Amino acid sequence: MASHARKNAARRKQDLSGLNRRAALQEIRDALPPAPRARRAGRLSDAAVAPDAVPAELVALVQDFTRWGGRHLEDAVRVAQQYGDHPRDWHRLVLYALTDALAYNVLLVGSLAGYLQEQGLDEDLLRRHLQTSDPDRYVTQEALDLLAGLMGRPVGEGQREPTWQFVGRQIAECAVPRSGGTIC
């Protein structure tokens, strides 16, 4: 019964605003600026065959980043409840936690979009999946570095390994087998 009352209240609120959440979220997505230094992932050679299944490294990335992002969201909830009587601390700590969670999400989406670009996914389909008019919106050098580490790509001779490539390599080493457990 309480669920029904919540749904009715949400419908009334939706009627007042004239938008439902899905449409409102799309308006926000459309207004997002492209990532600074947005780039397109280079397509892998045509000789490379697209895998029949999602690589375990990408599954591990989703699990790892949603776990870390979730921790930051949980911190935001805890801080929001705990520091309600201290506005200066409240907004500072809540925003720290939320922007950390946002950074994980943007990097995760950028890495997955870069992977799909490398696989040659149709640009229009990628736009639909990303719910944006710009398929490069989230693909940054950091996202491509993370993807390179996940996929075990070597660092150039004499170059220092970028931080996110190291992180990707670490995640790949603990990749999730198809059974759902973790190796590490």
Steps between C-alpha positions, in 0.01 A plus 500: 500500500780743586659426162176595325483828695862581405424432133195727513704775665769461234237523225357819655848651521569392141175664388606824669842506335376378162791258469559148608838400638611327180434809289652725765815284512524518122489881520792486744694259276446725201634799692819324616808641333737261327792382708795735483741363244234251384637256247397204294645158567678363197335203338687175547627345181239331286696176549403504868174314543245643741458262793187289532471596867578805709862477616529408868718809549208729412273314741768542768525871421124548541505309829804684634389851405140455613631369833727806542235740372246340732730556796515869417121517464460325834742754650283779361190351663679449832645852499167653397336338802788555743587865430154653460570738789830616345421652158859592414623145561184351351529654154876454482496131594189413302638663187840330541331160517261568211766638266722200574213266407435706187866474395486121525183490290636730230824303477309170487265620225792648305695175515204292387421747220865490391490121492187506283661753268803271465269213415346707223153535650281713276523865607122549501453194718768626740325837516177324594672286764672806651176700467689791350555664166879477543650148503833646620349691793650277772806359324807667650867410503456370855218272385715372212794446739272299730381296203859439386587362844190281506581355160867441588643740246868576556639841584726647233876449534644751745158636598364506850179305557207740552320466832174384346674242284655359818156496666352323196776240506436438871127455437570263209720286721198444723259456208174327566462149359167420333389313815472836682769458765819698512844362429681724754 
